[in-house]
Amino acid sequence: MVLAVFSCRTYSLPHLLRLGFLTKQPLSLLCSGLRIRGLSVLCAQSRKSENPAYAIHRPRAMASSSSSWELPLVAVCQVTSTPDKQQNFKMCAELVREAARLGACLAFLPEAFDFIARDPAETLRLSEPLGGNLLEDYTQLARECGLWLSLGGFHERGQDWEQTQKIYNCHVLLNSKGSVVATYRKTHLCDVEIPGQGPMRESNSTIPGPSLESPVSTPAGKIGLAICYDMRFPELSLALAQAGAEILTYPSAFGSITGPAHWEVLLRARAIETQCYVVAAAQCGRHHEKRASYGHSMVVDPWGTVVARCSEGPGLCLARINLNYLRQVRQHMPVSQHRRPDLYGNLGNPLP
Ligand SMILES: O=C(O)CNC(=O)[C@H](CS)NC(=O)CCC(=O)C(=O)O
């Protein structure tokens, strides 16, 4: 059951359908709702998913803002990657197409959306260069759907593959024409041993990226790129915010022990201290015998409120990005002007 409140506005039928509401609504109710001017219309939608394999969590209706429907809508996709690349693409493509149908201008996929392998040797074997078949498939998907894609962590064979035989964990941003607009290679690698979670030795297969990327303008706002474990380093998020980021992204494959303890706290802290939106698409469920992820993809607003979230299983959630709200938060509490680099130095090097 999804509730949507339309307040004090008249919407065209195609607009509503593009927003994804009312698609399963009896036409009579749909039309009666549309005819009423200057009134709030409350629509209850019970949506029996044709595909019970994943869940859709729609944005909360923003009854107080009559213009909220014009704000950019973003979709956060949650999947369970396995070593089967084709199957993973199928699942991701299905969610991206659903995101486009619901009116999203940008869809976020998690770290390791391409695959999660059983060991470093398999990771290296399955990896591809940016110019490979998998990225070509995503280029076509972005074009077909007409939306931007944040591909949260691609196992990339870089230019140095022949010498190093190691890869980069590369966050790729595609525009709606399928062109690569930006790449960021994960700079903090996750080499940790948490009791009960199984050791993570990312550096066995992966080289740390050499630099941060300047935030990128998208239809939803200026996006600062990061990946998963990077969220534990507030210096990085402050550097991105200082360089103009309005949305920070942390596509992730968070562990099942650190997840319940740290995931939401870290994401909300990054949002509050930078006064940015934070978007975190996550892996969920069991990838193979040896590995599982926490899920709970979410969008946090610049005040620290979780405005959209998935639960444990595959699916997507949606949120609207309101940059006026972001500016208000920054105006009311101008923390960036109160910083004291004379006491603790500049946090993070300035970006180019
Ligand atoms: O392995 C791959 O194929 C892709 N890379 C990952 O999944 C990485 C390294 S193992 N995972 C994390 O960074 C989890 C961090 C985490 O769980 C925490 O910070 O608590």
The ligand as an SDF file (V2000), in Angstrom:
LIG
                    3D

 20 19  0  0  0  0  0  0  0  0999 V2000
   35.1400   -7.3340   -2.8870 O   0  0  0  0  0  0  0  0  0  0  0  0
   34.6290   -6.8210   -3.8960 C   0  0  0  0  0  0  0  0  0  0  0  0
   34.4060   -7.4560   -4.9310 O   0  0  0  0  0  0  0  0  0  0  0  0
   34.2590   -5.3700   -3.8310 C   0  0  0  0  0  0  0  0  0  0  0  0
   34.7570   -4.7260   -2.6570 N   0  0  0  0  0  0  0  0  0  0  0  0
   34.1660   -4.7760   -1.4510 C   0  0  0  0  0  0  0  0  0  0  0  0
   33.1420   -5.3850   -1.2800 O   0  0  0  0  0  0  0  0  0  0  0  0
   34.8210   -4.0090   -0.3260 C   0  0  0  0  0  0  0  0  0  0  0  0
   36.1700   -4.6180   -0.0160 C   0  0  0  0  0  0  0  0  0  0  0  0
   36.1260   -6.3000    0.5110 S   0  0  0  0  0  0  0  0  0  0  0  0
   33.9860   -4.0070    0.8540 N   0  0  0  0  0  0  0  0  0  0  0  0
   34.0530   -3.0440    1.7540 C   0  0  0  0  0  0  0  0  0  0  0  0
   34.7590   -2.0620    1.6130 O   0  0  0  0  0  0  0  0  0  0  0  0
   33.1630   -3.2260    2.9950 C   0  0  0  0  0  0  0  0  0  0  0  0
   33.4690   -2.2320    4.0840 C   0  0  0  0  0  0  0  0  0  0  0  0
   32.8040   -2.5740    5.3570 C   0  0  0  0  0  0  0  0  0  0  0  0
   32.0770   -3.5480    5.4770 O   0  0  0  0  0  0  0  0  0  0  0  0
   32.9960   -1.6800    6.5250 C   0  0  0  0  0  0  0  0  0  0  0  0
   33.6060   -0.6000    6.3850 O   0  0  0  0  0  0  0  0  0  0  0  0
   32.5450   -2.0440    7.6160 O   0  0  0  0  0  0  0  0  0  0  0  0
  1  2  2  0
  2  3  1  0
  2  4  1  0
  4  5  1  0
  5  6  1  0
  6  7  2  0
  6  8  1  0
  8  9  1  0
  8 11  1  0
  9 10  1  0
 11 12  1  0
 12 13  2  0
 12 14  1  0
 14 15  1  0
 15 16  1  0
 16 17  2  0
 16 18  1  0
 18 19  2  0
 18 20  1  0
M  END
$$$$
